[in-house]
Amino acid sequence: MKNKTKNPNVPGRKERVKWTFPRLKRMFDNNRFLFVLSLILALLLWIFLAFNDTEHYPKRISDVPISITLSDEAQQKGLRVFSPDRTDTVNVFVRGNTLLVNQIDNTDLQAVAENVSELDSPGEYTVDLVARATGNLSSNVEVSSLSPASVKVYIDYAAEENMPVTLPTTLDPIDTDQYYSPGPAVDVDSVTISGPDAEVSRIDHLGIRYTPGSTPLTSTKTFDADVIAYDADGEVLELSDYVTLDPARVTVTIQVQPKKTVTVTPTFTNMPDSLDLDPGTAFTVNPSSVEIAGPKETLDGISEVSLEPIDASQIDENHTSFTQKVANLPTGCTIVSSGNTATVTLNRMDQYTSQQMTCTQFTTVNTPTGMTASVVTTSVPVTIVGKAADLQNITNANLMGMVDLSSVTEPGTATVPMTVRVGSAPCWAYGTYQVQVVVARQNAA
């Protein structure tokens, strides 16, 4: 009888499950393994349910800010909380309805001191904290605990003081034969110190830490440095985090400039054109030169500096020496050899004399737009200086009073300055003069 091939598709035939991983099959055939697996799954399920069960297991809200507000009385005294800092936080544990609890974050809560009435004088205190809602917290949610439950609070009077930065007396050396330095300078006038009064009052002065170089400077040097606080004995103070320095870092500049000697030149104004003012013989200047410091490109372009002008009205046979300031010192330059003045002495004034005359002719200059002016004064006694031979040829008719109205702004009577012109003769008027004028608005056409 022939063997027939078994048909696997015949209904009712049982087939055993073929496991792809025999080892896995053996594990699931093992009752002990199944027991352990059941325990693990049950534990994980319990943890998951417990984690979400905020009714019995409080939820931790991290990074809840701490806010310590003193009583009104303490604030009126000027007391301030310096610690804890605004960035200090605690963990708050809350329980209640799971849906409501899961909606809470650290912006909904705040940790505050339980009793601030005790914080009424400078010192360090330990205070208990309680959680407070910053918004509308449901009555179905309650705070279980805080961690930490207490903090140290440091209280003192708030103090603020402005102090300059005192730079070291010894900095980098400078070749003073060829260069000049006005000394180091800081980029701020002062530093604002703020913090607890007990600490701020310990600070006697501010400075910087700096180690000078050994090579002489030949150009300007700039560097940044931290501001350091010192006590009255010159000892460095280690400031707490409660003290702030604004700015805490400054820029120091040691300016170094080359030097150059230049000639000092006097200037004159309102002098007769024919007057001989030859610099070799007409006057002497003391000092005749000065040493200045400044940018190299500026010094290369100059050989002299000028003094403020000497006006002819200041000169007569008895007034021949004048101390004038340097007037045209280039920007960025400094006189380093002496002061900023020089004395000019006119050498040949013994050739001149003076005589009294009267000015009776006037003309106005710098009349304001839209106004007219008339000189009320009819005559002014004046002193005319010149050589005797030139003075003999001058009459009152040669004198003209120049009335300056540049200072007049409104109609009315005013007293204004007047200068005197002496024709074409090499003579001039000594002294200052004034006349009275009447100023009126022009009539509209």
C-alpha positions in Angstrom: 0.0 0.0 0.0 1.5 3.4 -1.0 2.2 6.2 1.6 0.1 9.2 0.9 1.5 12.7 1.4 -0.1 14.5 4.3 -1.9 17.6 3.3 -1.2 20.4 5.8 -4.4 22.3 4.7 -6.7 19.6 5.7 -9.2 21.0 8.2 -9.1 19.7 11.8 -5.4 18.9 11.6 -3.5 20.4 14.6 -0.1 21.9 14.0 2.3 22.9 16.7 3.4 26.6 16.8 6.8 27.0 15.3 8.9 29.5 17.4 11.3 31.6 15.5 13.4 32.0 18.7 13.6 28.7 20.6 15.2 30.3 23.6 12.3 32.8 23.9 9.8 29.9 23.7 11.5 28.1 26.5 11.4 31.3 28.7 7.7 31.6 28.2 7.2 27.9 28.9 8.9 28.6 32.3 6.4 29.4 35.0 9.0 31.0 37.2 9.9 33.5 34.5 6.3 34.3 33.9 5.9 35.0 37.6 8.8 37.3 37.8 7.7 39.1 34.6 4.3 39.6 36.1 5.7 41.2 39.2 7.9 43.6 37.2 5.0 44.7 35.0 2.8 45.1 38.1 5.5 47.3 39.7 5.9 49.4 36.6 2.1 49.9 36.5 2.0 50.8 40.1 4.8 53.4 39.6 3.0 54.9 36.7 -0.2 55.1 38.6 1.5 56.5 41.7 3.4 59.1 39.7 0.1 60.4 38.3 -1.8 60.0 41.6 -1.3 63.5 43.0 -4.1 62.9 45.5 -1.8 60.6 47.5 1.6 61.4 46.1 2.5 65.1 46.0 4.0 66.5 42.8 7.2 68.5 43.0 7.2 72.0 41.5 10.8 73.0 40.9 12.5 76.5 40.8 9.8 78.3 42.8 11.2 81.8 43.5 11.8 83.1 47.0 10.4 86.6 47.8 11.1 88.2 51.2 9.3 91.5 51.7 10.0 93.4 54.8 7.3 95.2 56.8 6.5 98.8 56.0 8.1 99.9 59.2 11.4 98.2 58.3 11.3 99.6 54.8 10.8 103.1 56.1 13.9 102.7 58.2 15.8 102.0 55.0 16.3 98.3 55.6 16.7 96.0 52.6 17.0 92.2 52.0 20.3 91.3 50.5 19.9 87.5 50.8 18.4 85.3 49.6 19.0 86.6 46.1 16.2 87.0 43.6 17.5 84.0 41.7 17.3 81.7 44.7 14.5 79.1 44.5 12.9 76.2 46.4 11.0 73.0 45.5 7.3 73.0 46.5 5.3 69.8 46.7 1.6 70.1 46.0 -1.2 67.5 46.1 -4.8 67.5 44.9 -6.8 66.9 41.8 -4.4 65.4 39.2 -5.8 67.5 36.4 -5.4 70.7 38.4 -2.0 69.8 39.8 -0.6 69.0 36.4 -1.5 72.5 35.3 0.7 74.2 38.0 4.2 75.5 37.2 6.7 77.6 39.1 5.2 80.9 38.0 2.0 80.1 39.9 3.8 79.8 43.3 6.1 81.9 45.5 8.0 81.1 48.7 7.7 83.8 51.3 8.8 84.3 54.9 6.3 83.1 57.5 6.8 86.0 59.9 8.5 89.1 58.6 7.7 91.2 61.6 10.8 89.9 63.3 13.0 91.2 60.5 13.3 94.8 61.9 17.0 95.4 62.3 20.3 94.7 60.5 21.5 91.1 60.9 21.2 87.5 59.6 18.1 85.6 60.4 16.8 82.1 59.7 13.1 82.2 58.6 10.6 79.5 57.8 9.1 79.6 54.3 5.5 79.1 53.2 4.2 78.8 49.7 1.9 81.4 48.4 -0.1 81.4 45.2 0.7 84.2 42.8 -2.6 83.7 41.0 -5.9 81.9 41.6 -5.0 78.5 43.0 -7.9 76.0 43.2 -9.1 75.0 46.6 -8.7 71.4 45.4 -4.9 71.9 45.5 -2.8 72.2 48.7 0.8 72.6 49.4 2.3 69.5 51.1 5.8 70.8 51.9 8.8 72.9 50.7 12.4 72.0 50.3 14.3 73.7 51.8 11.7 74.7 54.4 13.8 77.6 55.7 16.5 80.0 54.5 18.9 82.5 55.9 17.9 86.1 55.4 20.6 88.9 55.5 19.2 92.4 56.2 21.0 95.7 56.4 20.6 99.4 55.5 21.1 100.0 51.8 24.1 102.2 51.1 25.5 103.8 48.0 28.6 105.8 47.5 30.6 107.1 44.5 34.3 106.9 44.6 37.1 107.7 42.1 39.6 105.0 41.1 43.0 105.8 42.6 45.7 104.6 40.2 49.0 103.3 41.4 51.8 105.8 41.8 54.2 103.6 39.8 53.2 102.6 36.3 55.3 101.9 33.2 58.4 104.1 32.9 58.6 106.9 30.2 61.5 108.4 28.4 61.0 111.9 29.6 63.8 113.3 27.4 61.8 112.7 24.3 58.3 112.0 25.5 55.7 113.5 27.8 52.8 111.9 29.6 50.2 113.8 31.6 49.7 110.7 33.7 47.3 107.8 33.6 43.6 108.4 33.2 40.5 106.3 33.8 37.6 106.2 31.5 35.1 106.9 34.3 35.0 109.8 36.8 33.8 107.5 39.6 32.5 104.0 40.5 29.2 103.5 42.2 29.4 101.2 45.2 26.1 99.8 46.5 25.3 97.2 49.0 24.9 96.6 52.8 26.0 99.6 54.8 28.2 97.4 57.0 30.3 96.4 54.0 30.2 99.6 52.0 31.4 101.6 55.0 34.5 99.4 55.2 35.7 100.6 51.8 38.2 103.5 52.1 39.2 103.8 48.5 39.2 102.0 45.1 42.2 101.0 43.0 43.3 98.5 40.4 45.8 95.6 40.3 48.6 96.3 37.8 52.1 95.1 37.2 54.2 97.8 35.4 56.4 96.8 32.5 60.2 97.5 32.6 60.6 98.9 29.0 60.0 102.7 28.8 56.8 103.6 26.8 57.2 105.5 23.5 53.5 105.5 22.6 50.1 105.6 24.4 49.2 102.4 26.2 45.6 101.3 27.1 44.5 98.4 29.2 41.5 97.1 31.2 41.7 96.3 34.9 39.3 95.1 37.6 38.4 97.6 40.3 39.7 96.6 43.7 38.4 97.8 47.1 40.8 98.7 49.9 40.3 99.5 53.6 41.9 102.4 55.4 45.1 100.4 56.0 45.5 99.8 52.3 44.5 96.1 52.6 42.5 94.5 49.8 38.9 93.8 50.9 37.2 90.6 49.8 33.7 91.9 49.0 30.6 89.7 49.3 28.2 89.0 46.5 25.9 91.6 48.2 28.2 94.5 47.2 28.2 95.7 43.6 30.7 98.0 41.8 29.4 99.8 38.8 31.5 99.5 36.7 33.5 96.6 38.1 36.1 97.0 35.3 37.7 100.2 34.0 39.9 101.2 31.0 43.1 102.9 31.9 45.1 105.0 29.4 48.7 106.0 29.8 49.0 108.8 27.2 52.5 109.2 25.8 53.3 111.9 23.2 56.6 113.2 21.6 57.9 116.6 22.5 59.0 119.6 20.4 60.3 123.1 21.0 58.5 125.9 19.0 58.8 129.7 18.8 56.3 131.9 20.6 55.0 134.7 18.3 53.0 137.7 19.5 50.1 139.1 17.5 48.6 142.7 17.3 45.3 144.1 16.3 43.9 147.5 15.4 47.5 148.8 14.9 48.2 151.4 12.2 49.4 149.7 9.0 52.4 152.0 8.9 53.6 151.1 12.4 56.9 149.1 12.3 56.5 145.9 14.3 59.6 144.1 13.1 60.0 141.0 15.3 63.8 141.4 15.4 63.8 144.9 17.0 60.2 146.1 17.9 59.6 143.7 20.7 60.9 140.9 22.8 59.1 137.8 24.0 59.8 135.9 27.3 59.9 133.0 27.0 60.7 133.1 23.3 60.0 129.4 22.9 58.1 126.6 24.6 58.2 122.9 24.6 54.9 121.3 23.6 53.8 117.6 23.4 51.2 116.2 21.0 50.5 113.8 18.2 53.6 113.4 16.0 51.8 114.3 12.8 50.6 117.5 14.4 54.0 118.5 15.8 55.6 117.8 12.4 53.4 120.5 10.8 54.1 123.4 13.2 57.1 125.5 14.2 55.5 128.3 16.3 52.5 129.1 18.5 50.8 132.5 18.6 49.7 134.6 21.6 46.4 136.3 22.1 46.4 139.6 20.2 47.5 142.8 21.9 45.1 145.6 20.9 46.4 149.1 20.1 44.0 150.6 22.7 46.2 148.9 25.4 49.4 150.6 24.3 50.9 154.0 25.2 54.3 155.2 26.2 53.6 154.0 29.8 52.0 150.7 29.0 54.6 148.7 27.0 54.6 145.2 28.5 51.9 142.6 28.2 51.4 139.0 29.5 49.4 137.1 26.9 48.1 133.5 26.7 49.0 131.1 24.0 45.9 131.3 21.6 46.4 128.8 18.8 47.7 125.7 20.5 46.8 122.8 18.2 44.1 120.3 19.3 45.6 117.5 21.3 48.8 119.4 22.2 50.0 120.5 25.7 52.6 123.0 26.8 55.0 121.0 29.0 58.0 123.4 29.6 56.2 126.2 31.4 52.8 127.9 31.8 50.6 128.9 28.9 51.6 132.6 28.9 54.4 134.8 27.7 55.4 138.4 28.3 55.7 140.7 25.3 57.7 143.9 25.8 57.7 146.7 23.1 61.2 148.0 22.8 60.9 151.4 21.0 58.1 153.0 22.8 60.4 155.8 24.0 59.8 157.3 20.5 56.1 157.8 21.2 54.1 160.2 23.2 50.4 161.0 23.7 48.1 164.0 23.5 44.5 164.7 24.4 42.1 165.3 21.6 38.3 165.3 21.1 36.3 163.0 18.8 33.2 164.7 17.4 32.4 162.5 14.4 30.7 159.2 14.7 29.5 156.4 12.4 27.6 153.3 13.4 28.5 149.7 12.4 26.7 146.4 12.9 23.3 148.1 13.1 20.6 145.4 13.7 18.4 144.5 10.8 15.2 146.6 10.7 16.5 149.2 13.0 18.0 152.7 12.8 20.4 154.3 15.3 21.5 157.9 16.1 24.4 158.8 18.3 23.3 161.0 21.2 26.8 161.8 22.5 28.2 164.8 20.7 31.9 164.6 21.7 34.3 162.3 23.5 37.7 163.2 24.9 40.3 160.7 23.6 44.0 160.0 24.1 46.0 159.7 20.8 49.4 158.0 20.8 52.1 158.5 18.2 55.4 160.1 17.4 55.5 163.8 18.2 56.0 164.8 14.5 52.9 162.8 13.5 50.8 164.1 16.3 51.4 167.7 15.1 49.7 167.0 11.9 46.5 165.5 13.4 43.4 167.6 14.2 40.0 166.6 15.7 38.8 166.4 12.1 41.0 163.4 11.5 39.3 161.4 14.2 36.3 159.1 13.5 34.4 157.2 16.2 33.3 153.8 15.1 30.1 153.0 17.2 29.5 149.3 17.5 25.8 148.3 17.8 26.3 144.5 17.7 25.2 144.2 21.4 21.9 146.0 20.8 18.8 143.7 20.4 15.9 146.0 21.3 14.8 149.6 20.5 15.6 152.2 23.1 18.6 154.1 24.5 21.8 152.2 25.0 25.4 152.7 25.9 27.7 151.0 23.4 31.5 150.7 22.8 33.3 153.0 20.4 36.8 152.7 18.8 38.7 155.6 17.3 40.3 155.7 13.8 43.0 158.3 13.3 43.0 158.9 9.5 46.1 157.6 7.7 48.7 158.7 10.3 50.7 156.0 12.1 48.9 156.9 15.4 46.2 155.3 17.5 43.8 155.9 20.3 44.7 154.6 23.8 41.9 153.4 26.2 38.3 152.3 25.8 35.4 154.6 25.0 31.6 154.5 25.1 28.8 156.6 23.6 25.0 156.7 24.0 22.8 155.9 21.1 19.0 155.8 20.5 17.8 152.8 18.5 14.4 152.7 16.8 12.6 150.3 14.5 12.4 151.3 10.9 9.0 152.4 9.6 7.4 149.9 7.2 7.4 151.2 3.6 
